[in-house]
Amino acid sequence: MELTGEPRGLEELRLMREERKDFLKFIITEAKTSLARQAEFKGKDGRRYLLKYDGAHDRMEVSALD
């Protein structure tokens, strides 16, 4: 799976992988299975991000909401 998008959001996901792996799995599952094919999450600094799943290309994209 390809992961693209906002660099700060990608860094937050990398940190989450190290510190809160169970929550990262939850966010990815939510993005893949929700009707909207997306999930929101917050970074350590409080910024909000949106993780969108594109099933046709098996790609996830992170964008900033703030």
N, C-alpha and C positions, 0 to 999 in steps of 0.2 A: 504494500500500500504506500502511495506517495503522500507526503505531508508537506504542504506549502502554506504561504501566507505571511502575515505580519511577524517580523523577527522577534519582537518582544513576546508575543503570544506563543511562538514556538519555543522560546527559552523558558517560559513558564511551564509548558508541557514537559520539557526536559527535567526541570526541577521537580515537578510533580512525579515524574517517573522514579526519581531517586527517593523522594520523601513520602509520597502518598500514592503508591502504586495501585492500591485498591480503588481509590477515587478516580484515577486516570482510566482504569478499566471501565468504571461506571460511565464516565463521560463519553468514551468511545462507543460503548454499547448503546447509550442513549441517542447519540448522533446517528448511528446505523439503523436503529429500530423505530425511532419516533416518526410520526407521520410527516413532520416538517423536515426530517433528515438533518437536524441540527441540535446542538446543545450549548448552553451558556456555562461559562465558568469564570471565576475571579482569580486574578493573580495575587501574589503576596502583597503587592502595593495597593490592592483594592481595585485595580483596573478590571473592566469587564471585557470578556472576549467571547466570540461565537465560533464554534467548531461546526463546520458544514461538511456533510458527506455526499460525495458524488458517486453513486453506485455504478453508473455506466463506465466510469474510468477508474474505479476503486481508488479514489483520491479524497483526502480530507484537506480542508482549507481553513486557516485561522484568520479571523479579522477582528479588529478592535471595535468595541461598541461605544466607547467614550471618546 
